[in-house]
Amino acid sequence: MNPEDAPPGEPAVVPAPRPARSVLFGLPPVGNRFPGAVRVALALAIPATIATLLGYGSASLLVGLGAFASIYGEGRPYRSRWKAVGIAALALTVLSFIGASVGEPIHRAISEGAPEALLILVILVMAVVVSTCAFTVDALRLGPPGAFFLLLTTEISSVIATPGQPPTEVALWTAVGGASALLVSMTGILWAPRAVEHAAVDAAVSAVDEYVAATDQANRHAAALRLQDAWQCLYRGKIVGTDHPLTRELERAQMRMARALADDHDPELMADAAFDIDEVGVYPPLPDPTIRYRFLRACNPSSRATITAIRLLLACIAAGSLTVLLGIDRPDWAVIAAAMVLHQGPDRILGTYRGIHRIGGTVLGLLVLGGVYLWSPTGLAMVAVLAVLQLGIELFLVRNYGVAVIFITPMAILLGAAGGAHGTVQHLVLSRMIETAVGVVVALIVLWTVGRRAHRQTLDWVDGRVARLLGVLLTDIRVAQRAPSAELCRDLEFELRGAAMAGIDAAHNEPDWVTLKWAAHTELHHLGSDVLHRLSFGTTVSRSHLENWERRYAACRSS
């Protein structure tokens, strides 16, 4: 909806967070995740079973650290999955070595009488790891599971090394798990090489059909997201631009969605702020820019990635240090809790929900752990327990974080105990609860106090990037009398998606301020989308079109 379409005198309607009930307790549909969850579980179970049968004992369970790599490949086509899983496996192996190399001498020194304050060094390493990884994940827009399993591996390996297990041994077991993750993740290519692309297109087509049949807000937003995800999946699968049936099918779905949006003049729907976000043209979205472009653009104090990383660094150091001062034995667990609240972005409302999820999921997860301790499984039985926990993590990680934490909590503690770390169940449960509470409280304080107006900074910065690219593009058309480069159009579309995300974050954090900015913000978004839509057809831009764009651009710059 353009600003001139809004009823005069009425304030703009900005995006509102999802109701707390649906976020905290809902299980939104995300397609069939069971096959992927089975793969993730097998990536751990197969090498751990073999190693256990060969007599390597509980240390062989450390393959679970490397098996986390398989989670990073789910949802990606096989032609790019091997790279994602391989990079994740390498990162997990390196981080396990770093964690063990830092943890082992520190814990040994403490056991020989050194002060507990030495644990601050472990905290600093973990804080740097998670802030660096979160910056990279956000800058590249890699999505779930984000930086969490990278931090978890660093944390567990620092604890595993406590009894003197060599860091090289920890890294070796992690590498074995990573190799297993790579092989298991890629097995499907043998009988269904395009299964992931088929699933993505089917999900998009179904979502569009649901929107066309019942044009409501939820269906519209779901269809827009599914289309975007499906196109990026086909880009990664290297079939966009070919005459592949999946490309043709998705193009038809894209056109149906665009026509349905164009015909949807329900005033109630047009007054919804999501109407300004779910804009879908008849042209397919462009691929993401290069990794270099995405990373370097985020190296700015106003970027979402930078703000997320700074908050993480401060919160993790503060939470861990406070736990050391309180004399609790596992400050690393407080760091984990703080990181889980903050690592997915600066949205204060959703961050608060994650904090509630963390505490509730930890309580239930510790009950599960208590049941496992009462059972006291060993050998292959313990392998089976860890495989089931891994399966549960993958099933619920993107559906409901609180439910996923129920599986993550016992998984992390059991893997940490694989190297010999132990303690009474009562002490373990009590200390983990205190550490979780400290981490969550510190994270929420940082979330609501550090950079209180950072969302304003980010929205102005990313809208400025959109405006600058639009200016270059319009100048190219007028001066060079030719269509702009494909790279320029690609970068503009990427910035438009970033502007939409920044607008949502800002609206959740400070709706009153965003209400004043929303008309100008969305008009800039519409102008960019209109220009890309026209250029996508490859036709010559008429003088009237160019002059109209330039008038609108001048109005945006002056607002």
C-alpha positions in Angstrom: 0.0 0.0 0.0 1.5 3.3 -1.0 1.4 6.2 1.4 -1.2 8.1 -0.8 -3.5 5.1 -0.5 -3.8 5.4 3.3 -6.9 7.3 4.6 -5.9 10.9 5.4 -5.3 11.6 9.1 -4.9 8.0 10.1 -1.5 6.7 11.4 0.3 4.0 9.5 -0.1 0.4 10.6 3.2 -1.2 11.4 4.1 -4.9 11.8 3.3 -6.3 15.2 5.0 -9.3 16.9 3.1 -12.6 16.8 1.0 -13.2 19.8 3.0 -14.5 22.8 0.8 -17.6 23.0 1.5 -18.7 19.4 5.3 -18.0 19.8 5.7 -19.7 23.2 3.4 -22.7 22.6 2.8 -22.9 18.9 4.2 -25.5 16.5 4.0 -23.8 13.1 4.0 -26.2 10.1 7.4 -26.3 8.3 7.0 -29.4 6.1 8.1 -32.9 6.8 11.2 -32.7 8.9 11.3 -36.4 9.9 13.6 -37.7 7.1 16.1 -34.9 7.9 15.9 -35.6 11.6 16.6 -39.3 10.9 19.7 -38.3 8.9 20.9 -36.1 11.7 20.4 -38.9 14.3 22.2 -41.5 12.0 25.1 -39.2 11.6 25.7 -39.6 15.3 24.5 -43.2 15.8 26.5 -44.9 13.0 30.1 -43.8 14.0 29.3 -43.9 17.7 28.0 -47.5 17.4 31.0 -48.6 15.5 33.4 -47.0 17.9 31.6 -48.4 20.9 31.7 -51.9 19.5 35.4 -51.5 18.8 35.9 -50.7 22.5 36.6 -47.0 22.5 34.2 -46.4 25.4 32.3 -43.3 26.3 34.9 -41.0 24.6 33.5 -42.2 21.2 30.3 -40.4 22.0 32.2 -37.2 21.2 31.4 -37.8 17.5 28.1 -36.1 18.5 30.0 -32.8 18.3 30.9 -33.3 14.6 27.5 -34.8 13.9 25.9 -31.4 14.5 27.2 -30.4 11.1 24.4 -32.4 9.4 21.9 -29.9 10.8 23.5 -27.1 8.7 22.8 -29.0 5.5 19.1 -29.8 6.0 16.9 -27.9 3.5 19.7 -27.4 1.0 19.9 -29.1 -2.4 22.5 -31.8 -2.7 24.6 -29.7 -5.1 25.3 -27.2 -2.3 24.6 -29.3 0.7 28.0 -31.0 0.7 29.7 -27.6 0.9 27.5 -26.4 3.8 28.0 -29.6 5.8 31.7 -29.8 5.0 32.3 -26.2 6.1 30.3 -26.7 9.3 32.2 -29.9 10.1 35.5 -28.2 9.6 34.4 -25.3 11.8 33.2 -27.6 14.5 36.4 -29.6 14.5 38.6 -26.4 14.8 36.4 -25.1 17.6 36.5 -28.3 19.5 40.3 -28.2 19.4 40.2 -24.5 20.5 37.8 -25.3 23.3 39.7 -28.3 24.6 43.1 -26.5 24.2 41.8 -23.6 26.4 39.8 -25.7 28.9 42.3 -28.5 29.6 45.2 -26.5 31.0 42.8 -24.1 32.9 40.9 -26.9 34.6 44.1 -28.8 35.4 45.6 -25.6 36.9 42.5 -25.1 39.0 42.6 -28.7 40.2 46.2 -28.1 41.4 45.1 -25.0 43.4 44.9 -22.1 41.0 42.1 -19.6 41.6 38.7 -20.2 40.0 39.0 -16.8 38.3 41.0 -18.5 35.6 37.7 -19.7 34.2 37.3 -16.1 32.9 39.7 -17.1 30.1 37.3 -19.9 29.0 34.4 -17.3 29.1 36.4 -14.9 26.9 37.1 -17.5 24.3 33.4 -18.6 24.2 32.2 -14.9 24.0 34.6 -14.2 21.1 33.5 -17.4 19.3 29.8 -16.8 19.5 30.0 -13.1 18.6 32.2 -13.8 15.6 30.0 -16.7 14.4 26.8 -14.8 15.0 28.1 -11.9 13.0 29.0 -14.2 10.1 25.7 -16.0 10.2 23.7 -12.8 10.3 25.9 -11.0 7.7 25.5 -13.9 5.2 21.8 -14.4 6.2 22.4 -18.2 6.6 19.3 -18.7 8.9 18.8 -21.4 11.5 20.5 -23.0 13.3 22.8 -20.0 13.4 25.8 -19.9 15.7 24.4 -22.0 18.5 26.0 -25.4 17.7 29.3 -23.8 17.1 29.3 -22.3 20.5 27.9 -25.5 22.1 30.8 -27.5 20.6 33.3 -25.0 22.0 31.7 -25.2 25.4 31.4 -29.0 25.6 35.0 -29.5 24.4 36.3 -27.1 27.1 34.5 -29.2 29.7 35.4 -32.6 28.2 39.1 -31.7 28.5 38.8 -31.3 32.3 40.2 -34.8 33.2 43.1 -34.4 30.9 41.8 -35.7 27.6 44.2 -34.4 24.9 42.7 -31.7 22.7 43.8 -33.5 19.6 41.7 -36.5 20.6 38.6 -34.4 21.1 39.1 -32.8 17.7 39.7 -36.2 16.1 36.4 -37.6 17.4 34.7 -34.4 16.3 36.2 -34.8 12.8 34.9 -38.4 12.6 31.4 -37.2 13.5 31.7 -34.4 10.8 32.8 -37.0 8.2 29.8 -39.1 9.1 27.5 -36.1 8.9 28.7 -35.3 5.4 28.3 -38.9 4.2 24.8 -39.4 5.7 23.6 -36.0 4.6 24.5 -36.8 1.0 23.1 -40.4 0.7 19.8 -39.2 -0.7 21.5 -38.1 -3.9 21.8 -41.7 -4.9 18.1 -42.2 -5.4 16.5 -38.8 -5.4 19.0 -36.1 -6.5 16.4 -33.4 -6.8 14.2 -34.3 -3.8 15.0 -31.1 -1.9 14.1 -28.9 -4.9 10.9 -30.8 -5.5 9.9 -30.4 -1.8 10.7 -26.7 -1.8 8.6 -26.1 -5.0 5.8 -28.2 -3.8 5.7 -26.3 -0.5 5.6 -23.0 -2.4 2.9 -24.1 -4.8 0.7 -25.4 -1.9 1.2 -22.1 0.0 0.2 -20.1 -3.1 -2.8 -22.3 -3.7 -3.9 -21.7 -0.1 -3.6 -18.0 -0.4 -5.5 -17.9 -3.7 -8.3 -20.0 -2.1 -8.5 -17.9 1.1 -6.8 -14.5 0.8 -6.0 -13.8 4.5 -2.9 -12.3 6.1 -1.3 -15.5 7.4 -1.6 -17.3 4.1 -0.2 -14.3 2.2 2.9 -14.1 4.4 3.5 -17.8 4.3 3.2 -17.9 0.5 5.6 -15.0 0.1 8.2 -16.7 2.3 7.8 -20.1 0.6 8.3 -18.6 -2.8 11.5 -16.8 -1.7 12.8 -20.0 -0.1 12.0 -22.1 -3.2 13.7 -19.7 -5.6 16.9 -19.6 -3.5 16.8 -23.4 -3.3 16.6 -23.6 -7.1 19.5 -21.1 -7.4 21.6 -23.3 -5.1 20.6 -26.3 -7.2 21.8 -24.6 -10.3 18.6 -25.0 -12.3 17.3 -21.4 -12.5 17.6 -20.1 -16.0 17.2 -23.6 -17.5 14.1 -25.2 -19.0 13.8 -27.5 -16.0 10.1 -28.4 -15.1 10.6 -27.2 -11.5 11.6 -23.8 -12.7 8.6 -23.5 -15.0 6.3 -24.7 -12.2 7.6 -22.2 -9.7 7.3 -19.4 -12.3 3.6 -20.2 -12.7 3.2 -20.2 -9.0 5.0 -16.8 -8.8 2.6 -15.3 -11.4 -0.5 -16.7 -9.7 0.7 -15.1 -6.4 1.4 -11.8 -8.1 -2.0 -11.7 -9.8 -3.8 -12.6 -6.6 -2.0 -9.8 -4.7 -2.9 -7.3 -7.5 -6.6 -8.3 -7.3 -6.6 -8.3 -3.5 -8.2 -4.9 -2.6 -9.7 -5.9 0.7 -9.3 -2.7 2.8 -8.7 -4.7 5.9 -5.9 -6.6 4.3 -4.4 -3.5 2.6 -4.3 -1.8 6.0 -2.2 -4.7 7.4 1.5 -3.7 7.6 2.5 -7.1 6.1 1.0 -5.9 2.8 4.1 -3.7 2.5 6.4 -6.6 3.2 4.9 -9.5 1.3 5.1 -7.7 -2.1 5.5 -10.4 -4.8 6.1 -9.5 -8.5 5.6 -11.8 -11.5 9.4 -11.9 -11.8 11.5 -14.4 -9.8 13.7 -13.0 -7.1 17.4 -12.7 -7.9 20.1 -14.8 -6.2 22.0 -13.6 -3.2 25.1 -11.4 -3.8 28.6 -12.8 -3.3 29.8 -13.8 0.2 32.3 -11.0 0.0 29.6 -8.4 -0.7 27.4 -9.7 2.2 30.2 -9.9 4.7 31.8 -6.5 3.9 28.4 -4.6 3.9 27.8 -5.9 7.5 31.1 -4.5 8.7 29.4 -1.3 9.8 28.5 -0.1 13.3 24.9 0.3 12.2 24.4 -3.2 10.7 22.1 -5.7 12.4 25.1 -8.2 12.4 27.4 -5.8 14.3 24.8 -4.8 16.9 24.0 -8.5 17.5 27.7 -9.3 17.9 28.3 -6.5 20.3 25.4 -7.4 22.5 26.5 -11.0 22.5 30.1 -10.2 23.5 29.0 -8.0 26.4 26.3 -10.3 27.7 28.4 -13.5 27.5 31.3 -12.0 29.3 29.0 -10.5 31.9 27.0 -13.6 32.5 30.0 -15.9 32.7 32.0 -13.5 35.0 29.0 -13.1 37.3 28.7 -16.9 37.6 32.4 -17.1 38.6 31.9 -14.4 41.2 29.0 -16.3 42.6 31.2 -19.4 42.9 29.2 -21.6 40.7 31.2 -24.3 38.9 30.0 -24.0 35.3 30.1 -20.4 34.0 30.1 -21.8 30.5 26.5 -22.8 30.9 25.5 -19.2 31.8 27.3 -18.1 28.6 25.3 -20.6 26.6 22.0 -19.3 28.1 22.9 -15.7 27.3 23.9 -16.5 23.8 20.7 -18.3 23.1 18.7 -15.3 23.9 20.7 -12.9 21.7 22.3 -14.8 18.8 19.4 -14.6 16.4 19.1 -10.8 16.2 18.2 -7.6 18.0 14.4 -8.0 18.2 13.7 -7.3 21.9 10.2 -8.9 21.9 11.3 -12.2 20.2 14.5 -12.2 22.3 12.4 -12.0 25.5 10.3 -15.0 24.2 13.6 -16.9 23.6 14.6 -16.2 27.2 11.3 -17.7 28.5 11.8 -20.6 26.1 15.3 -21.1 27.5 14.3 -21.3 31.1 11.2 -23.4 30.5 13.0 -25.8 28.1 15.9 -26.1 30.5 13.6 -27.1 33.4 11.9 -29.8 31.4 15.2 -30.9 29.8 16.7 -31.4 33.3 13.8 -33.6 34.2 14.6 -35.7 31.1 18.2 -35.8 32.1 17.2 -37.0 35.6 15.3 -39.9 34.0 18.3 -40.8 31.9 20.5 -40.7 35.1 18.1 -43.0 36.9 18.2 -45.4 34.0 22.0 -45.1 33.8 22.5 -46.4 30.2 25.9 -47.3 28.9 27.4 -48.4 25.7 25.0 -48.8 22.8 22.1 -47.8 25.0 23.7 -44.4 25.6 24.3 -44.1 21.8 20.6 -44.7 21.3 19.7 -42.0 23.9 21.9 -39.4 22.2 20.5 -40.3 18.7 17.0 -39.8 20.0 17.9 -36.5 21.5 19.6 -35.4 18.2 16.5 -36.4 16.3 14.3 -34.3 18.7 16.5 -31.3 18.3 16.2 -31.4 14.5 12.4 -31.9 14.6 11.7 -28.9 16.7 14.6 -26.5 16.3 12.9 -24.3 13.7 9.3 -24.9 15.0 9.5 -24.1 18.7 12.8 -23.3 20.4 11.5 -24.1 23.8 10.7 -27.6 22.8 14.1 -28.0 21.2 15.8 -26.9 24.4 14.2 -29.9 26.2 16.4 -32.1 23.9 19.4 -29.8 23.8 19.8 -29.6 27.6 20.4 -33.3 28.3 22.3 -33.7 25.0 24.8 -31.1 26.0 25.2 -32.4 29.5 25.6 -36.0 28.5 28.2 -35.2 25.8 30.1 -33.1 28.4 30.0 -36.1 30.7 31.4 -38.3 28.0 34.9 -37.1 28.8 34.5 -37.9 32.5 32.9 -34.8 33.9 30.5 -35.8 36.6 28.7 -34.7 39.8 25.6 -35.7 41.7 22.3 -35.3 40.0 21.0 -32.9 42.6 24.1 -30.6 42.3 24.0 -30.8 38.5 20.3 -29.8 38.3 20.5 -27.0 40.8 23.7 -25.5 39.3 22.4 -25.7 35.8 19.2 -23.9 36.7 21.0 -21.1 38.5 23.5 -20.7 35.6 20.6 -20.6 33.1 18.7 -18.0 35.2 21.9 -15.8 35.4 22.5 -16.1 31.7 19.0 -15.3 30.7 18.6 -12.4 33.1 21.9 -10.8 32.0 21.0 -11.3 28.3 17.6 -9.6 28.8 19.2 -6.7 30.6 21.7 -6.2 27.7 18.9 -6.7 25.1 16.8 -3.9 26.6 19.5 -1.5 27.7 22.5 -1.7 25.4 21.9 0.2 22.1 18.3 1.1 23.0 17.9 3.0 19.8 20.1 0.8 17.6 17.1 -0.3 15.6 16.7 3.3 14.5 20.3 3.4 13.4 19.9 0.1 11.4 16.7 1.1 9.7 18.1 4.5 8.6 21.4 2.8 7.5 19.8 0.1 5.4 17.2 2.5 3.9 20.1 4.7 3.0 21.8 1.8 1.2 18.6 1.2 -0.8 18.4 4.8 -1.7 22.0 5.0 -2.9 21.7 1.9 -5.0 18.4 3.2 -6.5 20.2 6.5 -7.3 23.0 4.7 -9.1 20.6 2.6 -11.0 18.4 5.5 -12.2 21.5 7.4 -13.2 22.7 4.5 -15.3 19.4 4.4 -17.1 19.4 8.1 -17.8 23.0 8.7 -18.6 24.1 5.4 -20.2 20.8 4.8 -21.9 21.0 1.2 -21.0 19.7 -1.3 -18.5 21.7 -1.4 -15.3 24.0 -4.4 -14.6 22.6 -7.6 -13.3 24.9 -7.3 -10.2 23.4 -3.8 -9.4 19.9 -5.2 -9.6 20.8 -8.2 -7.5 22.4 -6.0 -4.8 19.4 -3.7 -4.7 17.0 -6.6 -4.2 19.2 -8.0 -1.4 19.1 -4.5 0.3 15.4 -4.3 -0.1 15.0 -7.6 1.8 17.4 -6.3 4.5 15.3 -3.1 4.7 12.1 -5.2 5.2 13.8 -7.1 8.1 15.1 -3.9 9.6 11.6 -2.4 9.4 10.1 -5.4 11.3 12.8 -5.3 14.0 12.3 -1.6 14.5 8.5 -1.9 14.6 8.7 -4.6 17.2 11.2 -2.5 19.3 9.6 0.9 19.0 6.3 1.0 17.1 5.5 4.7 17.9 8.7 5.9 16.2 8.4 3.5 13.3 4.8 4.7 12.7 6.3 8.1 11.8 8.8 6.6 9.4 6.7 3.8 7.9 5.2 5.7 4.9 8.6 6.9 3.7 10.2 3.5 4.4 7.5 1.5 2.4 7.4 4.0 -0.5 11.2 3.5 -0.9 10.5 -0.2 -0.8 7.7 0.0 -3.4 9.8 2.2 -5.7 12.7 -0.3 -5.6 10.4 -3.2 -6.3 8.7 -1.4 -9.1 12.0 -0.6 -10.8 13.2 -4.2 -10.5 9.9 -5.5 -11.7 10.1 -3.3 -14.9 13.7 -4.1 -15.6 13.2 -7.9 -15.1 11.4 -8.0 -18.4 14.4 -6.7 -20.3 12.3 -4.0 -22.1 13.5 -0.5 -22.7 12.5 1.9 -20.0 10.4 4.7 -21.4 11.0 8.4 -20.7 7.7 8.6 -18.8 8.6 5.6 -16.6 12.0 7.0 -15.8 10.6 10.5 -15.0 8.0 9.0 -12.7 10.7 7.0 -10.9 12.9 10.0 -10.6 10.0 12.1 -9.1 9.3 9.4 -6.6 13.0 9.0 -5.8 13.3 12.7 -5.2 10.3 12.6 -2.9 11.8 9.7 -0.9 15.1 11.5 -0.5 13.5 14.7 0.7 11.2 13.0 3.3 
